[in-house]
Structures are given as structure tokens and as C-alpha cells.
Amino acid sequence: MQEALIPKHGGYRGLKSFRMAQLLYDVTVLFCERFVDRRSRTHDQMVQAARSGVQNIAEGSQASGTSRKMELKLTNVARASLEELRLDYEDFLRQRGLPELEPGHPALMRFRERRCATLDEVRCWVKEEMDRQKAMDGHGLSRNGTDKNHDAQAVPGSVPVRVRPCQSIKSIPTLSPETLAANAALSLLNLACHLLDRQLSAQADTFLQEGGFTERLHRLRSKRRP
């Protein structure tokens, strides 16, 4: 089959990296609206970094028809933008004294198992985790270690007895909605950055093996000469 001067290109909507970056953009817009001051520079920077990730993946894919070099450059810009966004989420948690959850944290493991593909699915996960925490608080033991049922049934004038809770319940901290949302975004960012790293590696190999538009044009013109 004869090599095409301008190969097929622009199929970015089918890229998993694009879909993940688009989800991150949606999550970040909502996150900033709810938890970041609209008047702060951080608000605009986070939204623009998330948008840059999406737009540059798409632009790089579209440009690949005539410039593999431009495709590689724009994909790298997208990767750099998402790295900037990751730092912003980490800063948000650190500056507010909120925890960045370990990869093996039960809440994050449940989040990864859901394989969220839409903003609504991420929002549902946050709601479910908040409901789970409330349910744990309502199972007879409060987070301060007292027996709720015993306190409720205490005889007037008697001294309430503090029941020692099991260690697993006592050690579970309350996670706020912004903590859950930021950690969900960081989990998505880890996956998106991993996908873009693989995409960059593949694009670099293709560029080294096949060259760019100029080399392709030279090959095709050489074949057509008498």
C-alpha cells in the first residue's frame, strides 16, 4: 500500500488520555467553583492548566498529519500542564492541613474500582464516601470514643461509663468533601500523566523511525521521479 502524504490524523476523541484529561477539566472547574476563591489567581490557574491539558492533546493530534514534531511538542505541553495542575491540588491539601491519601487507602481503592468516566460518577463517589462516614458514626460508637446507645439510655444521676472503642474505628479520620474531591483529582491525574508519558514515548519512536512531513514528502517525490 502506497504511503500517504498526509496520513490519518485527528482521532483524539478516541484517546484514553484525552478522555481522562477532559474528565479532569470538568472535575477541576467544579472543584474550583466550590472550594477555591474565585478572586484568587489559583482559581484561574487551575482551570487554565486543566483546559490546557485537553486542548493541547487535541491540537497535537490534529497537527500530526503534517508535523510529527508539532504533535510531540503539543503532547508534551499537555503533560506539563497536568503536572502543574497536580502541584496545585497537592498545595491545596498541604496549605489547609488536609491529608493526601496513600494509594492503598480504602476510599481511594474504592474510587479506582469505580473507573469513573464522568463528572457525575465522581460526584456520586464523594457523596457515597460521606454517607459511609456518617453511617460509621451512627453504629453505636462516636468518633470521640463514647458509646452513643449507652449515653442515650443512661439513668438520671448516674455516671456515664466510657466504652473503649475498637482501634479500627477510633483511628478513622473524618474526610471532608474537598479532601475527597482533591484526592480523587490526584488519582485521575496520576493515570492521565501515566497515559501521556506512554503516548509521548510512542510518538518519539514513530518520529525517529518515520521522520516528519519533510522526510515523507521527499520519499514520495523520489518514488514518482522517472
C-alpha positions as CSV (number, residue, x, y, z in Angstrom):
1,M,0.0,0.0,0.0
2,Q,1.4,3.4,-1.0
3,E,2.3,5.8,1.8
4,A,0.0,8.8,2.1
5,L,1.5,12.3,2.1
6,I,-0.9,13.3,4.8
7,P,-1.7,10.2,7.0
8,K,-4.9,9.8,9.0
9,H,-4.9,12.1,12.0
10,G,-7.1,13.9,14.4
11,G,-8.6,10.9,16.2
12,Y,-8.0,12.4,19.6
13,R,-11.5,11.7,20.8
14,G,-10.7,8.0,20.9
15,L,-7.6,8.5,23.0
16,K,-7.9,7.5,26.6
17,S,-5.5,10.3,27.6
18,F,-7.9,12.8,26.0
19,R,-11.0,11.4,27.8
20,M,-9.1,11.4,31.1
21,A,-7.9,15.0,30.6
22,Q,-11.4,16.1,29.7
23,L,-12.8,14.5,32.9
24,L,-10.1,16.2,34.9
25,Y,-11.1,19.6,33.3
26,D,-14.7,19.0,34.4
27,V,-13.7,18.0,37.9
28,T,-11.4,20.9,38.3
29,V,-13.9,23.5,37.1
30,L,-16.5,22.3,39.7
31,F,-13.8,21.9,42.4
32,C,-12.6,25.5,42.0
33,E,-16.2,26.8,41.9
34,R,-16.8,25.2,45.3
35,F,-13.6,25.2,47.2
36,V,-11.3,27.9,45.7
37,D,-11.9,31.7,46.0
38,R,-13.0,33.0,42.6
39,R,-10.9,36.1,43.1
40,S,-7.7,34.2,43.7
41,R,-5.1,33.7,41.0
42,T,-5.0,30.0,41.9
43,H,-8.6,29.6,40.7
44,D,-7.8,30.7,37.2
45,Q,-4.5,28.9,37.1
46,M,-6.0,25.5,38.0
47,V,-8.8,25.9,35.5
48,Q,-6.5,27.0,32.7
49,A,-4.0,24.2,33.4
50,A,-6.7,21.6,33.2
51,R,-8.0,23.2,30.0
52,S,-4.5,23.3,28.5
53,G,-4.2,19.5,29.0
54,V,-7.3,18.9,27.0
55,Q,-6.7,21.4,24.2
56,N,-3.1,20.5,23.6
57,I,-3.8,16.8,23.3
58,A,-6.5,17.6,20.7
59,E,-4.3,20.2,18.8
60,G,-1.3,17.8,18.8
61,S,-3.4,15.0,17.3
62,Q,-4.8,17.3,14.6
63,A,-1.3,18.7,13.8
64,S,0.2,15.2,13.4
65,G,-1.0,15.0,9.8
66,T,1.7,17.4,8.6
67,S,4.0,17.7,11.6
68,R,5.0,14.8,13.9
69,K,7.3,17.3,15.6
70,M,4.4,19.6,16.5
71,E,2.4,16.7,17.7
72,L,5.2,15.7,20.0
73,K,5.7,19.2,21.3
74,L,2.0,19.8,22.0
75,T,1.5,16.5,23.7
76,N,4.4,17.4,26.0
77,V,2.8,20.8,26.7
78,A,-0.3,18.9,27.8
79,R,1.7,16.7,30.0
80,A,3.4,19.7,31.6
81,S,0.1,21.4,32.2
82,L,-1.3,18.4,34.0
83,E,1.9,18.3,36.2
84,E,1.2,21.9,37.1
85,L,-2.3,21.0,38.0
86,R,-1.1,18.1,40.2
87,L,1.1,20.5,42.2
88,D,-1.9,22.9,42.7
89,Y,-4.0,20.1,44.2
90,E,-1.1,19.0,46.4
91,D,-0.7,22.6,47.5
92,F,-4.4,22.9,48.2
93,L,-4.3,20.0,50.6
94,R,-1.0,20.9,52.3
95,Q,-1.8,24.5,52.9
96,R,-5.1,23.6,54.6
97,G,-3.7,20.8,56.6
98,L,-5.8,18.2,54.8
99,P,-4.4,14.7,54.1
100,E,-3.1,13.4,50.8
101,L,-4.3,9.8,50.9
102,E,-2.0,6.9,50.4
103,P,-2.6,4.8,47.3
104,G,-3.8,1.9,49.5
105,H,-6.3,4.0,51.4
106,P,-9.7,2.2,51.3
107,A,-11.5,5.2,49.9
108,L,-9.1,5.6,47.1
109,M,-9.2,1.9,46.3
110,R,-13.0,2.1,46.0
111,F,-12.6,5.2,43.8
112,R,-10.2,3.4,41.4
113,E,-12.5,0.3,41.3
114,R,-15.4,2.5,40.0
115,R,-13.4,3.6,37.0
116,C,-15.2,7.0,36.8
117,A,-15.7,8.3,33.3
118,T,-18.0,11.3,34.0
119,L,-18.2,14.2,36.5
120,D,-21.5,12.8,37.9
121,E,-19.8,9.5,38.7
122,V,-17.0,11.3,40.6
123,R,-19.7,13.3,42.5
124,C,-21.6,10.1,43.4
125,W,-18.4,8.6,44.8
126,V,-17.8,11.7,47.0
127,K,-21.4,11.5,48.3
128,E,-21.2,7.8,48.9
129,E,-18.0,8.2,50.9
130,M,-19.5,11.0,53.0
131,D,-22.6,8.8,53.6
132,R,-20.3,5.9,54.6
133,Q,-18.6,8.1,57.2
134,K,-21.9,9.1,58.7
135,A,-23.0,5.5,58.8
136,M,-19.9,4.6,60.7
137,D,-20.5,7.4,63.2
138,G,-24.1,6.0,63.7
139,H,-23.1,2.4,64.5
140,G,-23.1,2.9,68.3
141,L,-19.7,4.5,68.6
142,S,-18.9,8.1,68.0
143,R,-15.6,9.3,66.8
144,N,-14.7,10.6,70.2
145,G,-14.9,7.0,71.6
146,T,-18.2,7.2,73.5
147,D,-21.0,4.6,73.3
148,K,-23.9,6.6,71.9
149,N,-26.6,4.0,72.9
150,H,-25.2,3.8,76.5
151,D,-25.2,7.6,76.8
152,A,-28.8,7.8,75.5
153,Q,-30.0,5.2,78.0
154,A,-28.1,6.4,81.0
155,V,-30.1,6.6,84.2
156,P,-30.5,10.1,85.5
157,G,-28.0,10.9,88.2
158,S,-25.7,8.0,87.3
159,V,-22.2,8.4,86.0
160,P,-21.8,7.5,82.3
161,V,-19.3,4.8,81.5
162,R,-16.9,5.4,78.7
163,V,-16.6,2.3,76.5
164,R,-13.3,1.8,74.8
165,P,-13.9,1.6,71.0
166,C,-12.0,-0.8,68.8
167,Q,-8.9,0.6,67.3
168,S,-10.0,0.4,63.7
169,I,-13.0,2.8,64.3
170,K,-11.1,5.1,66.6
171,S,-8.3,5.6,64.0
172,I,-10.5,6.5,61.1
173,P,-10.4,10.3,60.5
174,T,-13.3,12.3,59.0
175,L,-12.6,13.2,55.4
176,S,-14.2,16.5,54.2
177,P,-15.8,16.8,50.7
178,E,-12.9,18.9,49.5
179,T,-10.4,16.4,50.8
180,L,-12.2,13.6,48.9
181,A,-12.5,15.7,45.7
182,A,-8.9,16.7,45.7
183,N,-7.7,13.2,46.3
184,A,-10.0,11.9,43.5
185,A,-8.5,14.5,41.1
186,L,-4.9,13.5,42.1
187,S,-5.8,9.9,41.4
188,L,-7.1,10.8,38.0
189,L,-4.0,13.0,37.4
190,N,-1.7,10.0,38.1
191,L,-3.5,8.0,35.5
192,A,-3.6,10.8,32.9
193,C,0.1,11.6,33.3
194,H,1.0,7.9,33.0
195,L,-1.0,7.7,29.8
196,L,0.6,10.8,28.4
197,D,4.1,9.5,29.3
198,R,3.4,6.4,27.2
199,Q,1.9,8.4,24.4
200,L,5.0,10.7,24.3
201,S,7.3,7.6,24.2
202,A,5.3,6.1,21.3
203,Q,5.3,9.4,19.4
204,A,9.0,9.8,19.8
205,D,9.7,6.3,18.5
206,T,7.4,6.9,15.4
207,F,9.2,10.2,14.7
208,L,12.6,8.6,14.9
209,Q,11.6,5.7,12.6
210,E,9.5,7.5,10.0
211,G,10.7,11.1,10.3
212,G,8.4,14.1,9.8
213,F,6.4,15.6,6.9
214,T,9.6,16.8,5.0
215,E,11.1,13.3,5.0
216,R,7.8,11.8,3.9
217,L,7.4,14.3,1.1
218,H,11.0,13.5,0.0
219,R,10.3,9.8,-0.1
220,L,7.1,10.2,-2.1
221,R,8.7,12.6,-4.6
222,S,11.6,10.3,-5.1
223,K,9.3,7.4,-5.9
224,R,7.5,9.5,-8.6
225,R,10.6,10.6,-10.4
226,P,11.1,8.8,-13.8
